[in-house]
């Protein structure tokens, strides 16, 4: 009976008529629910779109339709309705985001899953760690290294540093490779020096290339912000791994260490300055082989 009524409403465009009172979407909500539960979401959407043209709105009914599309595997149709809701400043249920992301990953469409994740953040929802990891892993699996790095930047950007490092570690343990350098550059530009330093140390640990200019900039700014210990830690690893030929920050680091009474660390760096000046090209080539780029 509900289907017959909806067919008549749609075909005769009764809801688009200017005669009579304006229809309320909420009044049709039980019928939408019934149709969506019985695999008739497309039919329900035809009617609700006519109601939309009349300017009548009911966010809960749109939630119902999106979940109906997800249940039927029509995730793109659900995403289209989600976009419509967001353009009108409606707040979708958090379950909608989870269902769409899971569906896009299931359908092997990680870019749509990534876009849905971004909109989830803009709606002030915090995705679970598993959700972040699943989206990033699928992006990397499909060779979307830049997009995966951007997702990590989003995670750092919303203050989830601890979770971001956990996910990076988990990705590497599962054989995935992220463009950490892009993320470190992002963090440096936003003044998150400690996080950028930690990422570079992780890159050295896993034998991934690091940008020497970025290392110089981070060390210098760590010294300026009285984080000399972190600056020394990064330089120590660079020196020990033979990647310090072009470091221009060592004299500044030595001065900062001496000023802070850290004479042993200052002496460690000072003893290596002559060696650094005498390094020949062959040693430079050797170190670049030791830390060869990892294909992403």
N, C-alpha and C positions, 0 to 999 in steps of 0.2 A: 504493500500500500504506500509506503514511504517513497519507493522508487517511482511509482505512478504519479504521485503528487509532484515530485521533483521534476519529472519529465514534462509535466504540464506547465509548471512554473517556468521552466527553461524555454520550452518551445514557444509558448505564448508571450514570453517576456513580460509576464505580469509584474515582476518585481521592478522592472524598468519604467513602468507606467507612472505618470505624474498625478494620476487620480488616486484619491484615498490617502490614508495616513502613511507615513514613512514606515517601512517594515523594520523590525528589530532583528538583528542577526541572532541575538541570544535566544529568541523564540524558536529558531530553527536548530539550535544547538543539539537537542536530543536526536533530531533526524540526521544531522551530520555524524553524530557519534554512531548511530545505527549503521549508516552506510559505510563508514570507515572500518567498522568492526567486521563487515561482511565483504570486504574487498571491492567496494564501490566508491573509492575515494575520488576518482576522476569525475564521477557524476556529482558528488557533493561539491567539488571545486567549481564546476560550471555554474552552479547556483550562487555560491558565495561570491564569485567574481561579478555577478550581476548586482548583488547587494553592495559590493565595493563601489560599483559605478554610481550607486545612489548615495554614497557617502556614509553608509551605515557600517559600523565597525564593532567587532567583538574579538579581542585578542585570543580568548580561550578557544574559540571556534577554529582559528587559524592554527593554534597549537594542535588541535585535534586532527586537522587535515594533514599537517606535516607528519605527525606520527603515523597517520594512515598511509601516507606515501612511503614512509620508511618500512612499514610492515609489508608493503607490497613490492619493495625493492626499487621503487621509483625515487631514488635519492635526489636526482637532479630536480625533479618537480618539487620535492620538499624544500630543497635549497632555494628555489625560485620564490616560494612563499616566504621563506625566512628573510630573504632580501627585501621583500615587500613589507614585512613587519618592521624591520629595522629602519627602513626609509621613513616610516611613520612613527618612529620613536616608541614602538611597542617592545616590551621585554619578553623574549621567548623563554620558555622553561629550560632549565639546564639540561633536562633529559633530551630535549630536542637536539642540542649540540652534540651530546654524546652519541645519540643514534645516528646522526648524519656523519660524524667523523668515522665511527665504526663501519658504517655502510660504504663510505667512499674508500676506506682502506680495504674492505672486503672486495670491492669492485676494481681494485688496483688503480685508484685515481687519487694518488697522494697530494697532488696540487690542490684539488678541491677540498681535501681533508685539511690541508694547511690553511687555506682561506677561511674555512669554517672555524678552525682553531683561533685564528686572529680575531674573528668576530666574537667568539666566545669571550676572549679577553676584554674586548671593548664593551661587552655587556657586564663587565665586572665579575665574571665567573673565573674561578681558578681551576684549570684542568688538572686531572690527576697525573702523577708522575708517569704512570703506565701509558696514559694517553699521549703525553709529550714524546715518550720513548718510541711508541708505535708509529707516530707520524714521522718522526725524524728517521727512524730505521727504514721506513718505506721510501722516503725521499732519497736516502742514500742508496738504497737498493736500485732505484730507478735512475741513478746518476745525477740527481738534482742537488749537487753539493752546495751551490750558492743559496738555494732556498732553505736547505737544512741549516746553514750558518745563520741565515736571517731569522729562522725560528729560535735559535739559541740566543740571538741578540734580543728577541722579544722577551725571552725568559729572564735574561739578565736585566732587561729594561724595566720589568715589573717587580724588581726587587727579590727575585727568587734565585739568588746566587747559589745557595746551598743545593737546591734542587738541580740547578743547571750543571754544577760540577758532578753531581751524582749521575745525571743522565749521560754526560760526556764520558765518564768512566765506564758506565754500563755499555754504551755504544762501542767503545774500543774493545771491551772484553768480549763483545759479540762479533768482532771482526769488521766493524764499520769505521770509516775514516771521515772526520769532519774537517772543514777548512778552519782550523783553530786560529790561524793568523788573522782572518777576517774578523772573527769575534773579538780577538785581543785588540785589534785596531779600533773596533767599535767601543770597547770598554775604555780604552785610553782617551779617545776623543770626548767621552762623557765624564772624564775625571775619576773613573773607577780604577785607580792605579794598582791597588792590591790584587784585585781580581784579574787584571790584565797580566800582572807579573806571575800570578799563580798559573795562568794558562800557558804562558811561555815556558815556565818550568816543566809543565806537563808535556809540552811539545818536545823539549829536550830529552825528557825521560823516555819518550816513545820514539826518539830518533826522527822526528819530523822537522823540516826546515823552519828556521825562524828568521825574521827580518831584523838585520843588525841595526838599521836606522831606528826601527821601532824600539828595540832593546835600549839603544842609547837614550832615546826620548823618555822612556819609562824610568830608567835608572836616574837620570837627571832630575826628573820631577819627583821621584820618591825621596831623593836627597833634599829637595827644596821643601818637602812637606814633613821632614823629620822622620821618614821611614827608612832610615839608613840600613837597618838590619835586613829588610826585604831587598833593598838595592844591592847589598853585598851578596845576598843569597843568589840572586840572578847572575851577577857578575862572576861569582865563584864557579857556577855551573858552566858558564860560557868559557871561562878561562880553562877549566879542567877538561873541557871537551874540544878545545882547539878552535873555537869559533869567535875569537876575540881580536882578530887582526885589525878590524876596522872600528873597534870600540873607541870612541872619542870621549867617553864619559869617565874614564878611569881616574884622571887627575882630580876631577870634581868629587868623585867618590872617596878618594884618599883624603882629600881635605875635609870632607864631611865626617869621615870615620875618626880622623885625628881630633877634630873639634868635639866629637862626642866621647873622646877618651877611649876609643876602640883601637888601640895601637897595634894589637896583634893582627887584626883584620887589615888594617892599613899597610902593615909590613908585608902581609901576604900578597896584596895587590902590587905594592911597590917593587917587590922582588921580581915580578913578572913583566914589568914595564920594559926593561932592556931586551928581554927575550922577545917581546912582542914587536919591538922595533926592528929586530934582526930576522924576523921570520921571512923566509924566501917564498917564492911563488909555488914551489913544489909542495911545501907544507900546507899552503893555502888550498892547493888542489886536493891534497890528501884529506883535509878536513871536510871539504865539500863532498867527497865520496863517502866519507863516514856518515854524514848526515844528508843522504840523498833525498830528493823529494819523493813523497809517497803519493802514488796515484790515487785520486779520489773518484 
